[in-house]
């Protein structure tokens, strides 16, 4: 079984801004979850038995390339008490974008229709919407429940972090870019191995 992630990656200006914030977190708190992850926005993650089956879907000749997609980071956010990390996860919000949600669902539906996506009942979350999404797509945060963002880090919960979080949530952010490629990576814990990029997303 392989854990696969579909990422949108950004221009150097946005990368530098996110890496600067990662540096501030590391300087203040040391190594934290997600600090060593590449700068990206996750469209979805899935588990599949064969990588070759996935790449075959995206290299079909009938599929036409998309126009560049506009991404606008417009405010900071924090997932307080993040159940995935047991910490507070800092990120930048992507401005509401109907097209982005359409792309996510279109790709999840296409993959599930053409290849086997592994869905382990034992890993289901307690929230009913997440359970339904996971059983349907292999990814719980699909559709309206998905919050498009780029993650900075997830920091430990302690008194030392309170002032840092307050300062972060009050910062101003206004960064825009266009993306015209969807990148696929194989994920093994913190290791991200690049697989391929496509424009037919």
C-alpha positions in Angstrom: 0.0 0.0 0.0 1.2 3.5 -0.9 0.1 6.8 0.7 -0.1 9.3 -2.1 -0.6 13.1 -1.8 -1.7 15.5 -4.5 -0.2 19.0 -3.9 -0.3 22.4 -5.4 3.1 24.1 -5.1 3.7 27.9 -5.3 6.0 30.6 -6.6 9.2 31.6 -4.8 7.6 34.6 -3.1 5.1 32.5 -1.3 7.7 29.8 -0.5 10.0 32.3 1.1 7.2 33.7 3.3 6.1 30.3 4.5 9.7 29.2 5.1 10.4 32.4 7.1 7.5 31.6 9.4 8.8 28.0 9.7 12.1 29.4 10.7 10.5 31.6 13.4 8.7 28.6 14.8 11.9 26.5 14.9 13.9 29.3 16.5 11.2 29.7 19.2 10.2 26.1 19.8 12.7 23.8 18.2 11.7 21.0 15.9 7.9 20.7 15.6 5.5 18.7 13.5 5.3 19.7 9.8 8.3 22.0 10.0 10.3 19.9 7.6 7.4 19.4 5.1 7.7 21.2 1.7 5.7 24.3 1.1 2.5 23.2 -0.5 -1.3 23.0 -0.3 -2.7 19.4 -0.1 -5.6 18.7 -2.4 -6.0 15.2 -1.0 -4.2 12.1 0.3 -5.2 8.6 -0.6 -3.9 5.0 -0.1 -3.5 2.9 -3.3 -2.0 -0.5 -4.1 -0.1 0.6 -7.2 1.5 3.9 -8.2 1.6 3.0 -11.9 -2.2 2.8 -12.0 -2.5 6.4 -10.7 0.0 7.8 -13.2 -1.8 6.1 -16.1 -5.0 8.0 -15.3 -3.3 11.4 -15.7 -1.5 10.5 -18.9 -4.5 9.6 -20.9 -4.4 11.4 -24.2 -8.1 12.5 -24.1 -7.6 14.7 -21.1 -7.0 18.4 -21.9 -4.9 20.8 -19.8 -6.6 23.2 -17.5 -6.1 27.0 -17.4 -3.9 28.3 -14.6 -5.8 28.4 -11.2 -5.6 31.6 -9.0 -4.7 31.0 -5.4 -5.0 33.9 -2.8 -3.7 33.5 0.7 -5.5 36.2 2.6 -5.4 35.5 6.4 -3.6 33.4 9.0 -5.4 30.6 10.8 -4.9 28.1 13.6 -6.3 24.6 14.1 -6.4 24.7 17.9 -6.1 21.3 19.6 -5.6 19.6 16.2 -6.5 16.0 16.7 -4.0 14.9 14.1 -1.0 16.4 15.9 -2.3 17.0 19.5 -0.9 20.5 19.1 -1.9 23.9 17.6 -1.5 23.9 13.8 -0.6 27.3 12.1 -1.5 27.9 8.5 -2.4 30.4 5.9 -6.0 30.4 4.6 -6.8 30.3 0.9 -9.6 32.7 0.0 -12.8 30.9 -0.8 -12.6 29.5 -4.3 -15.4 27.4 -5.8 -13.1 26.2 -8.6 -10.6 24.8 -6.2 -13.3 22.6 -4.5 -14.5 21.5 -7.9 -11.0 20.4 -8.9 -10.6 18.4 -5.6 -13.8 16.5 -6.0 -13.3 15.9 -9.8 -10.0 14.3 -9.1 -11.1 12.2 -6.2 -14.1 10.9 -8.2 -11.9 10.2 -11.3 -9.4 8.2 -9.2 -12.0 6.2 -7.3 -13.8 5.4 -10.6 -10.7 4.0 -12.3 -8.6 2.4 -9.6 -8.9 0.8 -6.2 -8.5 3.2 -3.3 -7.8 1.5 0.0 -10.2 2.4 2.8 -9.6 1.0 6.2 -12.7 1.0 8.4 -10.5 1.0 11.6 -9.1 4.4 10.7 -12.5 6.2 10.4 -13.0 9.4 12.4 -16.0 9.9 14.7 -17.5 12.8 12.7 -20.2 11.4 10.4 -19.4 13.7 7.5 -15.7 12.7 7.6 -16.8 9.0 7.8 -18.9 9.3 4.7 -16.2 11.2 2.7 -13.6 8.6 3.7 -15.7 5.7 2.6 -16.7 7.4 -0.6 -13.4 8.9 -1.7 -10.7 7.6 0.6 -10.1 11.1 2.0 -12.2 12.5 4.8 -11.8 16.3 4.2 -13.5 16.4 0.8 -16.0 19.0 -0.6 -17.4 21.7 1.6 -15.7 20.5 4.8 -12.2 21.0 3.2 -10.3 24.1 4.3 -7.7 24.9 1.6 -4.5 26.1 3.2 -0.8 25.9 3.4 0.6 24.6 6.7 3.5 26.2 8.6 3.8 23.9 11.6 2.0 22.4 14.5 3.4 23.5 17.8 3.2 21.9 21.3 0.5 23.2 23.6 2.1 25.2 26.5 2.0 28.6 28.1 5.1 29.6 26.1 3.1 29.3 22.9 0.1 31.5 23.9 1.7 34.9 23.0 3.3 33.5 19.8 -0.2 32.2 18.6 -1.8 35.5 19.4 0.8 37.4 17.5 0.6 35.0 14.5 -3.2 35.2 14.2 -3.1 39.0 14.1 -0.6 39.2 11.3 -1.6 40.4 7.9 -1.1 38.2 4.8 -2.0 39.0 1.2 -0.2 36.7 -1.3 -1.4 35.6 -4.7 -0.2 33.3 -7.4 -1.3 31.1 -10.3 -0.8 27.3 -10.4 -0.9 25.2 -13.5 0.5 21.9 -12.3 -0.7 19.3 -9.8 2.2 17.4 -8.2 2.0 13.9 -6.8 4.2 12.6 -3.9 4.6 9.3 -2.2 4.4 9.9 1.6 6.2 7.8 4.2 5.9 9.6 7.6 7.8 12.9 7.1 9.5 11.7 3.9 8.0 13.2 0.7 9.2 11.5 -2.5 8.2 13.3 -5.8 6.4 11.1 -8.3 5.1 13.2 -11.2 3.4 16.5 -12.2 0.5 16.9 -14.5 -1.4 19.9 -16.1 -4.5 17.8 -16.8 -6.1 18.3 -13.3 
